[in-house]
Structure formats: structure tokens, C-alpha cells
């Protein structure tokens, strides 16, 4: 069998370097997100005696079937750090919640304050019908910058959701 040519060898080395960089950045992001993750783990562990189930996936430690999520999380799930807490029928939100884990890895300790600001903007704008996002409560309106994107939500003239 012939030795790989210089182009193949260089591309394989480049792929290895990029892979190592991605793994390193992911690890650093998880460390940066650790204060939020500790809060999420603390709340998640409290759900276990009441029927919550522990799992791993979607870039997170997952607590499924958390009984209080159905009551207190209007859309059915909450992400705190690299922890996702789901209500009884909310596992379909997993991909959406995974994006919040990545937000947390990027902005770290600022994740929770920014989320509160986004929810407050959404709540204050709730009376304006075009600023609502169908299917979610007042905390997930179109002005909650942690939940969507203005272009995607049709806030620019001529664009529809």
C-alpha cells in the first residue's frame, strides 16, 4: 500500500488540530458555564425523589419528567448551565435547549442575568400582539433575545416568521 501523499497528510493533521481546538474550547466553555451548571444540578437533584429521571445528552446532564417544570416552566423545560430540566412531555424541546447550553458556554456567568433581562423585555412587550411568539407564554416573546432572532421572528419589514 502506498504512503499517503503530502496533501492527505497535511489535511489529516489539520483535521486533528481543529478537532483538538474544538474539544479544548468546549471544555473551557463548560468551565466558564460552571456556576450556572452547579445551580442546575442542585435543582435537578431535588427533582429525583419526586419522579425526575437522570440522563445525559444534548450537551447536558438531563433531568426528565421533573414534576415542577410542568407547573413553573411555561414552555416545559429550563436550561441552567449544562443542565436541562424537562417537564413530563417536554423532551421534544431537547435541541432547542441544547442551544441554551451553548449560549451559557459562550457567555458564562452573564447567562442568567441576560436571560432575566430578555424575559423582562418580553413580558413588558407582551401586550403588543406582533411581538408575541406563538405557542409560548409571555417570557418567550420576540423581544427575548435569548430565545430567538429578530430576522427569524419577522420583526423586520417585509419578513414574516
C-alpha positions as CSV (number, residue, x, y, z in Angstrom):
1,X,0.0,0.0,0.0
2,X,1.3,3.4,-0.9
3,X,2.1,6.1,1.6
4,X,-0.4,9.0,1.7
5,X,0.6,12.0,-0.3
6,X,1.6,15.3,1.3
7,X,-1.9,16.8,0.8
8,X,-3.6,13.9,2.6
9,X,-1.1,14.0,5.4
10,X,-1.4,17.8,5.8
11,X,-5.3,17.6,5.7
12,X,-5.3,14.8,8.3
13,X,-3.0,16.9,10.6
14,X,-5.2,19.9,10.0
15,X,-8.3,18.0,11.0
16,X,-6.6,16.7,14.1
17,X,-5.6,20.3,15.1
18,X,-9.1,21.6,14.5
19,X,-10.6,18.7,16.5
20,X,-8.3,19.3,19.4
21,X,-9.2,23.1,19.3
22,X,-12.9,22.3,19.3
23,X,-12.5,19.9,22.3
24,X,-10.4,22.4,24.2
25,X,-12.9,25.3,23.6
26,X,-15.8,23.0,24.6
27,X,-14.1,22.2,27.8
28,X,-13.2,25.8,28.6
29,X,-16.8,26.8,27.8
30,X,-18.1,24.2,30.3
31,X,-15.7,25.5,33.0
32,X,-16.9,29.1,32.2
33,X,-20.5,27.9,32.5
34,X,-19.9,26.0,35.8
35,X,-21.7,28.5,38.1
36,X,-24.9,28.0,36.1
37,X,-24.3,24.3,35.9
38,X,-24.0,24.0,39.7
39,X,-27.3,25.8,40.1
40,X,-28.9,23.5,37.5
41,X,-27.5,20.3,39.2
42,X,-28.7,21.5,42.6
43,X,-32.3,22.0,41.3
44,X,-32.2,18.8,39.2
45,X,-31.1,16.6,42.1
46,X,-34.1,17.9,44.1
47,X,-36.5,16.5,41.4
48,X,-35.2,12.9,41.7
49,X,-37.2,12.0,44.8
50,X,-40.4,13.3,43.1
51,X,-40.1,11.3,39.9
52,X,-37.4,13.1,37.9
53,X,-35.1,10.9,35.9
54,X,-31.4,11.5,35.2
55,X,-29.8,11.2,31.8
56,X,-27.1,12.6,29.6
57,X,-27.3,14.1,26.1
58,X,-27.7,17.3,24.2
59,X,-24.5,18.7,25.6
60,X,-26.0,18.5,29.1
61,X,-26.9,16.5,32.2
62,X,-30.6,16.0,31.7
63,X,-33.4,15.6,34.3
64,X,-36.5,14.3,32.6
65,X,-40.1,14.3,33.9
66,X,-39.5,16.9,36.6
67,X,-42.9,17.4,38.1
68,X,-42.5,21.1,38.9
69,X,-41.4,22.0,35.4
70,X,-45.0,21.4,34.1
71,X,-46.2,24.0,36.6
72,X,-43.5,26.6,36.6
73,X,-41.9,26.5,33.1
74,X,-44.5,27.7,30.6
75,X,-42.8,26.0,27.6
76,X,-41.9,22.9,29.5
77,X,-38.1,23.0,30.0
78,X,-35.4,25.1,31.6
79,X,-31.6,25.1,30.9
80,X,-29.2,26.2,33.6
81,X,-25.6,25.8,32.6
82,X,-25.0,22.4,31.1
83,X,-28.1,21.0,32.8
84,X,-31.6,20.7,31.2
85,X,-34.7,20.2,33.3
86,X,-37.7,18.9,31.3
87,X,-41.4,18.7,32.3
88,X,-43.3,15.4,31.7
89,X,-43.9,15.9,28.0
90,X,-41.1,18.3,27.0
91,X,-38.3,16.1,25.7
92,X,-39.2,17.3,22.2
93,X,-37.5,20.6,23.2
94,X,-34.1,19.0,23.6
95,X,-32.5,20.5,20.5
96,X,-33.8,24.0,21.4
97,X,-32.5,23.6,25.0
98,X,-29.1,22.3,23.7
99,X,-28.7,25.8,22.1
100,X,-29.1,27.3,25.5
101,X,-26.2,25.2,26.8
102,X,-24.0,26.6,24.1
103,X,-25.2,30.2,24.9
104,X,-24.1,29.5,28.5
105,X,-20.7,28.2,27.5
106,X,-20.2,31.3,25.4
107,X,-21.4,34.0,27.9
108,X,-20.8,32.1,31.2
109,X,-21.9,33.8,34.4
110,X,-23.7,36.5,32.4
111,X,-26.2,33.9,31.1
112,X,-28.7,34.1,33.9
113,X,-28.8,37.9,34.1
114,X,-29.1,38.2,30.4
115,X,-31.9,35.6,30.4
116,X,-33.7,37.7,33.1
117,X,-33.3,40.8,31.0
118,X,-34.7,39.0,27.9
119,X,-37.6,37.7,29.8
120,X,-38.4,41.1,31.3
121,X,-38.3,42.7,27.8
122,X,-40.6,40.0,26.6
123,X,-43.0,40.4,29.5
124,X,-43.2,44.2,29.1
125,X,-43.8,43.9,25.4
126,X,-46.5,41.1,25.7
127,X,-49.5,43.5,25.2
128,X,-48.1,44.2,21.6
129,X,-49.5,41.3,19.6
130,X,-46.9,41.3,16.9
131,X,-44.2,40.9,19.5
132,X,-45.6,37.6,20.8
133,X,-44.1,34.3,19.7
134,X,-46.9,31.7,19.0
135,X,-47.1,28.8,21.3
136,X,-45.2,30.2,24.3
137,X,-46.0,32.4,27.2
138,X,-45.1,36.0,27.9
139,X,-41.5,35.2,28.9
140,X,-40.6,33.8,25.5
141,X,-41.9,36.7,23.3
142,X,-40.0,38.0,20.3
143,X,-38.0,40.6,22.3
144,X,-36.4,37.9,24.4
145,X,-33.1,37.9,22.6
146,X,-32.1,34.7,24.4
147,X,-34.9,32.8,22.8
148,X,-34.9,33.8,19.1
149,X,-33.6,36.1,16.5
150,X,-35.3,39.2,15.2
151,X,-34.9,38.3,11.5
152,X,-36.2,34.8,12.1
153,X,-39.2,36.1,14.1
154,X,-40.3,38.5,11.3
155,X,-39.6,41.8,13.1
156,X,-38.0,43.4,10.1
157,X,-40.3,44.9,7.4
158,X,-41.1,42.5,4.6
159,X,-40.1,39.4,6.6
160,X,-42.6,37.0,8.0
161,X,-42.0,34.3,10.6
